[in-house]
Amino acid sequence: MSSHLITWANKHKITLIYIQPGKPTQNAYVERFNRTARHEWLDLHEFESVEHAQLMATQWVWTYNNQRPNSAIGGVPPKTYLNAA
C-alpha cells in the first residue's frame, strides 16, 4: 500500500515528509485529531457496513467543525471562528 502512495506522490510531484520513528510530537496535530476521533466516534459505535461508517464519520466531522467548542480558539466552534474572521 505505501508503495502505491509513493508512486502516486511522485507522479504528482508531491514530496512526502516523514516523521522520525518514535517522535509522534512531530505530527502532534494529526495525533491529537486521531485520538479525538477514536474517543468521540470510533469507540462509541458499531458499524453495520462501510457506508454506515462513512455516514457516521461525515456526521461526526460536521459536528466537530461546526458545533464543538474548541479551547484553542477561545471556546467557540471552528466554523463560528472562521465566519467571524
C-alpha positions in Angstrom: 0.0 0.0 0.0 2.7 2.5 0.9 4.5 1.9 -2.4 1.3 2.9 -4.2 1.2 6.2 -2.2 4.8 6.9 -3.0 4.3 6.2 -6.7 1.2 8.4 -6.8 3.0 11.2 -4.9 6.0 11.1 -7.2 3.7 11.1 -10.3 2.0 14.3 -9.0 5.3 15.9 -7.9 4.4 15.7 -4.2 7.2 15.5 -1.7 6.4 13.2 1.2 7.9 14.3 4.5 8.1 11.6 7.2 8.3 12.0 10.9 11.2 10.4 12.7 10.4 6.9 14.2 9.4 7.3 17.9 8.7 11.0 17.5 4.9 11.4 17.4 5.2 15.0 18.6 6.5 15.9 15.2 2.9 15.1 14.0 1.0 16.4 17.1 -1.9 17.9 15.2 -2.8 14.6 13.5 -2.1 12.6 16.6 -4.5 14.8 18.6 -7.2 14.6 15.9 -6.8 10.8 15.7 -7.1 10.5 19.5 -10.2 12.6 19.5 -11.7 10.6 16.6 -11.1 7.4 18.4 -12.6 8.5 21.7 -15.5 10.5 20.4 -16.5 8.5 17.4 -14.9 5.1 16.8 -15.1 3.8 20.3 -18.8 4.7 20.6 -20.3 3.0 17.6 -20.6 -0.4 16.0 -20.8 -0.1 12.3 -23.1 -2.2 10.1 -21.2 -1.5 6.9 -18.6 0.7 5.3 -21.4 3.0 4.2 -22.7 3.3 7.8 -19.2 4.1 9.0 -18.9 6.8 6.3 -22.2 8.3 7.2 -21.3 8.4 10.9 -17.9 9.9 10.1 -19.5 12.6 8.0 -21.9 13.5 10.8 -19.2 13.5 13.4 -16.8 15.7 11.3 -19.7 18.2 10.7 -20.3 18.4 14.5 -16.6 18.6 15.2 -16.2 21.6 12.8 -19.5 23.4 13.4 -20.7 22.8 16.9 -17.9 21.6 19.2 -16.3 24.3 21.2 -12.5 24.5 20.7 -10.5 25.7 23.6 -7.6 26.7 21.4 -9.7 29.4 19.7 -11.5 30.8 22.7 -14.1 28.1 23.3 -16.0 28.7 20.1 -16.6 26.2 17.3 -14.2 26.4 14.4 -17.0 27.4 11.9 -18.0 30.3 14.2 -14.4 31.5 14.4 -14.0 31.3 10.6 -17.2 33.2 10.0 -16.1 35.9 12.4 -12.7 36.3 10.7 
